[in-house]
Amino acid sequence: MIDLLSAFGIVFVAELGDKTQLAAAGFATRFRAAPVVVGMCAGYIVVSTISALIGGAAGNALPTRGINLAAGILFIVVGAFGIWSAGRTDDSPAAQSSHDGESERKGRFATLSVAATVASAIIVAELGDKTMLATIALAARSDALMVWIGATLGISAAGLLGVALGRVLARKLDSAVIRRVGGLIFVVAGITVLVAGV
């Protein structure tokens, strides 16, 4: 139990203000919370599983510089697209009513697509990150299963705070401003990754 609580505390604190927490907030400004949370948790589970399995010895073998470069560029591109597209989306009542009439199948596909996009972004951004390396180090010297549970819960809790922030912003701002704010969050996260990791 001590291993679980230690992993939870260390990973939760390390993730506060991290790029994937910012990414979760950015996604939550643009999409419904449910698919963002599902994708975020799925991505975190994958990363925590990888971390707990590979252990401390393989930590230095990860190409963290290349991964950080790819993640930073990906976040900047997503953010720039969000900012650029803010003025190009039709949010008129007529457009909204046509969106409301879409089929349930399209709605399910869109939900799965958002969840998959969020999960992919989380996995790419977290590979080689400090929380992954902390989890690897903890798993190498403690009960790997307890570390995996604690790390997954800790990183997910931090991500949920990001989603909550994104939803608050989404309720208070108009859709064009939301896209710009979400895009800006991604750009800042991408620059942070590039500066810190390269």
C-alpha positions as CSV (number, residue, x, y, z in Angstrom):
1,M,0.0,0.0,0.0
2,I,2.9,2.4,0.7
3,D,4.2,1.8,-2.8
4,L,0.8,2.6,-4.3
5,L,0.5,5.8,-2.2
6,S,4.1,6.9,-2.9
7,A,3.6,6.4,-6.7
8,F,0.3,8.3,-6.6
9,G,1.7,11.3,-4.7
10,I,4.9,11.5,-6.8
11,V,3.2,11.2,-10.1
12,F,0.3,13.4,-9.2
13,V,2.6,16.2,-8.1
14,A,5.0,15.7,-11.1
15,E,2.0,15.9,-13.5
16,L,0.6,19.2,-12.2
17,G,1.1,21.9,-14.9
18,D,2.7,19.3,-17.2
19,K,2.1,19.3,-20.9
20,T,-0.4,16.5,-20.9
21,Q,-2.5,18.2,-18.2
22,L,-2.5,21.3,-20.4
23,A,-3.4,19.1,-23.4
24,A,-6.3,17.6,-21.5
25,A,-7.5,21.1,-20.7
26,G,-7.1,22.1,-24.4
27,F,-9.1,19.0,-25.6
28,A,-11.8,19.7,-23.0
29,T,-12.4,23.2,-24.3
30,R,-13.2,21.8,-27.8
31,F,-14.9,18.4,-27.1
32,R,-17.3,16.9,-24.7
33,A,-15.7,15.7,-21.4
34,A,-16.6,12.0,-21.7
35,P,-14.5,11.1,-24.8
36,V,-11.7,13.3,-23.5
37,V,-11.7,11.6,-20.2
38,V,-11.9,8.1,-21.8
39,G,-9.0,8.9,-24.2
40,M,-6.9,10.5,-21.5
41,C,-7.3,7.6,-19.1
42,A,-6.6,5.1,-21.8
43,G,-3.5,6.9,-22.8
44,Y,-2.3,7.2,-19.2
45,I,-3.0,3.4,-18.6
46,V,-0.9,2.5,-21.6
47,V,2.0,4.7,-20.5
48,S,1.9,3.5,-16.9
49,T,1.8,-0.1,-18.1
50,I,4.8,0.4,-20.3
51,S,6.6,2.2,-17.4
52,A,5.9,-0.5,-14.9
53,L,6.9,-3.3,-17.3
54,I,10.2,-2.0,-18.6
55,G,11.7,-1.1,-15.2
56,G,14.6,1.1,-14.3
57,A,17.2,-0.5,-16.5
58,A,15.6,0.3,-19.8
59,G,14.8,3.9,-18.8
60,N,18.0,5.2,-20.4
61,A,17.4,3.4,-23.7
62,L,14.3,5.5,-24.5
63,P,15.0,8.1,-27.2
64,T,13.5,10.9,-25.0
65,R,15.0,13.7,-27.1
66,G,13.4,12.5,-30.3
67,I,10.1,11.7,-28.6
68,N,10.0,15.2,-27.0
69,L,10.8,16.9,-30.3
70,A,7.9,15.0,-32.0
71,A,5.5,15.7,-29.2
72,G,6.4,19.4,-29.1
73,I,5.9,19.8,-32.8
74,L,2.7,17.8,-32.7
75,F,1.2,20.0,-30.0
76,I,2.3,23.2,-31.8
77,V,0.7,22.1,-35.0
78,V,-2.6,21.1,-33.3
79,G,-2.6,24.4,-31.4
80,A,-1.9,26.5,-34.5
81,F,-4.6,24.7,-36.4
82,G,-7.1,25.4,-33.5
83,I,-6.2,29.1,-33.5
84,W,-6.4,29.3,-37.4
85,S,-9.7,27.5,-37.6
86,A,-11.4,29.6,-34.8
87,G,-12.7,32.1,-37.3
88,R,-13.6,29.6,-40.0
89,T,-16.2,27.5,-38.1
90,D,-19.9,28.1,-38.7
91,D,-21.6,28.3,-35.3
92,S,-24.8,29.8,-36.6
93,P,-28.2,28.3,-35.4
94,A,-28.7,26.8,-38.8
95,A,-25.4,25.0,-38.7
96,Q,-26.1,23.9,-35.1
97,S,-29.5,22.4,-36.1
98,S,-27.9,20.5,-39.0
99,H,-25.3,19.1,-36.6
100,D,-28.1,18.1,-34.2
101,G,-29.7,16.0,-37.0
102,E,-26.6,13.8,-37.6
103,S,-27.0,10.1,-37.3
104,E,-26.3,8.2,-34.0
105,R,-23.6,6.2,-35.9
106,K,-21.7,9.4,-36.8
107,G,-22.0,10.5,-33.2
108,R,-20.5,7.3,-31.9
109,F,-17.7,7.5,-34.5
110,A,-16.9,11.1,-33.6
111,T,-16.8,10.1,-29.9
112,L,-14.4,7.2,-30.6
113,S,-12.3,9.4,-32.9
114,V,-12.0,12.1,-30.1
115,A,-11.0,9.4,-27.5
116,A,-8.5,7.9,-29.9
117,T,-7.0,11.3,-30.7
118,V,-6.7,12.2,-27.1
119,A,-5.2,8.8,-26.2
120,S,-2.6,9.0,-29.0
121,A,-1.6,12.5,-28.0
122,I,-1.2,11.5,-24.3
123,I,0.9,8.4,-25.2
124,V,3.2,10.3,-27.5
125,A,3.6,13.2,-25.1
126,E,4.2,11.0,-22.0
127,L,6.8,8.7,-23.6
128,G,10.1,9.6,-21.9
129,D,8.5,12.3,-19.7
130,K,9.4,12.8,-16.1
131,T,6.3,11.0,-14.8
132,M,7.1,8.0,-17.0
133,L,10.7,7.9,-15.8
134,A,9.6,8.3,-12.2
135,T,7.2,5.4,-12.6
136,I,10.0,3.3,-14.1
137,A,12.3,4.1,-11.2
138,L,9.7,3.4,-8.6
139,A,8.7,0.1,-10.3
140,A,12.3,-1.0,-10.5
141,R,12.7,-0.8,-6.7
142,S,9.1,-1.5,-5.4
143,D,6.1,-3.7,-6.1
144,A,5.5,-3.0,-9.8
145,L,1.8,-3.7,-9.6
146,M,1.2,-1.3,-6.7
147,V,3.4,1.3,-8.5
148,W,1.4,0.9,-11.7
149,I,-1.9,1.3,-9.8
150,G,-0.7,4.4,-7.9
151,A,0.9,6.0,-10.9
152,T,-2.1,5.5,-13.1
153,L,-4.4,6.9,-10.5
154,G,-2.1,9.9,-9.8
155,I,-1.6,10.8,-13.4
156,S,-5.3,10.4,-14.2
157,A,-6.3,12.6,-11.2
158,A,-4.0,15.3,-12.5
159,G,-5.4,14.9,-16.0
160,L,-9.0,15.2,-14.6
161,L,-8.1,18.5,-13.1
162,G,-7.1,19.6,-16.6
163,V,-10.3,18.4,-18.1
164,A,-12.3,20.2,-15.4
165,L,-10.4,23.5,-16.2
166,G,-11.1,23.0,-19.9
167,R,-14.8,22.5,-19.3
168,V,-15.0,25.6,-17.1
169,L,-13.4,27.6,-19.9
170,A,-15.7,26.1,-22.4
171,R,-18.8,27.2,-20.4
172,K,-17.6,30.8,-19.9
173,L,-16.2,31.6,-23.3
174,D,-17.8,31.8,-26.8
175,S,-16.8,29.0,-29.3
176,A,-14.2,31.1,-31.3
177,V,-12.5,32.2,-28.1
178,I,-12.5,28.6,-26.8
179,R,-10.8,27.4,-30.0
180,R,-8.2,30.2,-29.7
181,V,-7.6,29.5,-26.0
182,G,-7.4,25.7,-26.6
183,G,-5.0,26.3,-29.5
184,L,-2.9,28.6,-27.4
185,I,-2.7,26.0,-24.6
186,F,-1.5,23.4,-27.1
187,V,1.1,25.8,-28.5
188,V,2.4,26.7,-25.0
189,A,2.6,23.0,-24.1
190,G,4.5,22.3,-27.3
191,I,7.0,25.1,-26.7
192,T,7.4,23.9,-23.2
193,V,8.2,20.4,-24.4
194,L,10.7,21.6,-27.0
195,V,12.5,23.9,-24.5
196,A,12.6,21.4,-21.7
197,G,13.3,18.2,-23.7
198,V,15.6,19.2,-26.6
